[in-house]
Amino acid sequence: MAALTLWFKFLYVLRSFSRTSYLIRSLVEVTKDMWVFLLVLFIVVIGYGDAFVNLSMADRYLNPGPSDEKRLRHVVEGGYVGAIEYGILELKGNDWVEMSPFAYCVSVTAFVLLLVIMMNLLIAIVSATFERVTSSSV
């Protein structure tokens, strides 16, 4: 923690130079503006994690047996904590394995919503904040 604090202090010192001050200010302002986005992203991640938990439980109930290779590979363990973890892992993309058509549709919507729409929204937020900060710089 001390080393990390030291590096953040170094960033604070860079605010005193004219060439780097707007970059540090941009970093602070982007961090402030991202809180609402992160809240919405977390809610979407929890929603998809819950959907995959329910799909996993339905798959175990409808297809009992020892053949775990044919099951949905995203069997979520650990309840809702595991669901949140799986939803976060869904942000990096899914390993497309054999799954039911409904689970495939849920995975595709998660891919489109989380990776395409939400990440483009994040880029737009960062761009707007950076533009606002650079327009007010001297």
N, C-alpha and C positions, 0 to 999 in steps of 0.2 A: 504494500500500500504506500510505503514511503517513496519508492521509486516512481510509482504512478502519480503521486501528488507532486513530486519534483517536476515531472514532465508537464503536468497541467500548469504549474507555476511558470515554467518556461514559456508556455503559450500565452500566459497572462503578461509576461514581460514583452512579448512580441507585439502587444497592443500599442506600445509606445513608439514604434517605428511607423512611418507613413506608408511604406510599401506593404506592410503586413497587417496593419490595424484593421482594415476593412475585411480581410479574410477571417481574422479572429472574431470580429463582430458578426460576420456572416455565420460562423460556426455556432455562436451563442444564440443568434436569432433563429436559425434553422432548428436548433434543439428545442427552443421554446415553441416554435410553430408545429413541431411534430407530435406534441403530446396528444392532441385530439385524434390525429391520424393513427397513432399507436393504440389508442383506446379502441377505435373502430376496428383496426386490424386484429387486436386481441379478441374482440367479440366474435369476429368472423372465424378466427382460428378455433376458438372454443366451440362454435357451432358446427364446423366441419369435423372436429375431433369427436363431438358427441354423436354426429351422424355415423362416423366410422365405428364408434363403440356399439351403437345400436345395430349396424350392419353385421358387425362381428358376432354379437350375441345371437342375432337371427340366423346367421350361418351355422353357428354351433348347434342351435336348436333344430334347424331344418335338416342338417346333414351330419348327424352323429356318426362317429366311426373313427377308425384309426388312421384314415388316409389324410394326414395333415397337409400333404403336398398339394392336394386339390382344393384346399380351403382358400378362403381369402387370406392373402399373405399379410394383410394389415389387421390381424387379430390384435386388438388393443388390450394390453394387460395393464393393471394398475388403476382401474376406474377412471375418474375424471382427471386425475393428474396424468395418467397415461394418455388420455384423450387430448389434453392440452399439448403434451409432448408430441403426439402423433400429428396434431394439427400444425405445430411449428415445423415438424419435419416435412409436412406437405408443402410448405413454402419453398423448399428446395426441389420439389418435383417428386413424382411418384415412380417407383419401379413397376412398370406396367406388367403385371402378372395375370394369370388366369383368375378372373373374378366374374361375378354375376353381372348381367347387363345393367342392372340398376346401380350396383356399386361402381361400375365403369362410368356411368353417367354422372354420378356424384363426384368421382375423381376428376372427370373432365371439367365439370363446373368449378371445382376447387382450383384446378389448374388455371382456368381462365380468370376467375375472380381474384385469386390470391397472387398469382405470378404476373398476369398481364395487367389487369385493371388496377389493382392496389399498388403495384410497383410503379406504374406510369403516373398514378396519382401522387405518389411520394416524389417522383422526379419533378412533377409540376409544382408541388409545394416548395421543394428546394430551389427550383428555378425562380419562382415568384419572390421568395425571400431574398435570394441573392440579388435579384434585380432591384428590389426595394432598398437593400443595404447599399449597393453600389451607386444607386441614383442619389443617395444622400451623402455619399462620401465626398470629401473635398480634394 
